[in-house]
Amino acid sequence: MDPDDIPETFPLHHDQARRERARRRRRSAQVAVAMLALGAVGLGGCALSAAGPEELRQDAGRAVEELRTGLPVPGAPPAPESAEDPAVLHRVPTDDPVVFVTLDDGTHPDQGALDLVQEHDMPVSLFLNEEPVHRHAEYFAQYLARGDHVHSRSRTHDNLSTLGVEEQAEEICGMADVLDETYGDTGHVGSLARAPYGASDAATREAAGSCGIDHLLHWSVVAEDGELAY
């Protein structure tokens, strides 16, 4: 039975059907061309003077396509145990002169950050927690309106590796549900996730795979207060 045909009178199955519908919408949305500072290229690749914004978007798009075609990723952990489990990525294999930029958590929405990415037409991706979305939904919607995508960071920013599969699914998939309920009509809810603190395990992959997350992404550089930390 198609999840869209499941009647509302089946409460035990309704949540599963809702998540399946959300999973389909996330799958159909184009994944953002910018994800994270994965360290696949040097910092010189972020100089906007080297290429125009549209060229950078095209380069980033090619990098993401390489990611999604399953090419080997240097330094990546062993392949997931199940074909349904998402890949865990630390680097994107690309020679294109790009870096991937994200805004994580969403706890401190900053108009200056939005102004900066708009000024340079810089593609970014947002990995958000639940409370900031509820408190600042309109702020994040401005990123989606310019073509960026939003992804699950988890609901509460707990260390996922301390939780079981069901609890992790509530964190990851529950956050994906929040994003779909808030921004699903935009077509810019993506199918990526990022574990708080970079802490994930086999249960994280199983939990994320249960709701259509196809990649768990880590990072190699953090930008804060004008400084880069590796």
C-alpha positions, 0 to 999 in steps of 0.5 A: 500500500502506498503510504499516501493511501494509508487512512488516518484511522490507523494511528499505529501506522500514521507516523510511519506513513508520514515519515515515508512521505517526508522521505520521498520529498527529501529524496526528490529535493536536489541536494545543496551544492554546498555541504561542509568544509570537508577538507577535500581541497585547500583553503585557497579554493574558497577565494571568490576572486578566482571564479564567479559565484555561478562557476563555484556553484557548478564546481561544487555541484560536480563535487557533490555528484562525485559524492553521490555516485559512490566514488571511493573516499580517501580515509573513509571508514569501512562500507556500511553493513547494510545497503540501506545505511548511509555512508559516513564521509569526511572528504569529498573526492574532487579536484575542483577548487571549492570548499563546502560551507555549512551553518550548524545548530542554528543557535545563534542566527546572525544577520551578518552571516546571511548578508555575507552569503548573499553578498557573495552568492555563496552556497551554504547548507544548514544542519539545524537543531529543533529549538532554533528552528522553532524560534527562528524559522523565518530567519532560516527560511531566507536561506532556503529562498535563495536556493540553500538546503536544510538538513538534520543535525538532531533534535537536541544536540545530544551525543548520539553515540551514547544512545540506542538505535531507537533513541538515535532515530528519534533524534535524527529522524525526528529532526528531519520530520520537524524540518519537513513540517516547517520547510517541506513545501519549499522543496529544500529539505535535504537527505543529509545529516551531521552528528553533534560533536562528530560522534556517531556509530553503527547505530547512528547509520542504522537510525539515519537509514531508517528515514532516508538519510543517505549521507552522514557528514563530518568536517575538518575546519571550523570558522568562529570569530574570524578564526579557522580551527583545523 
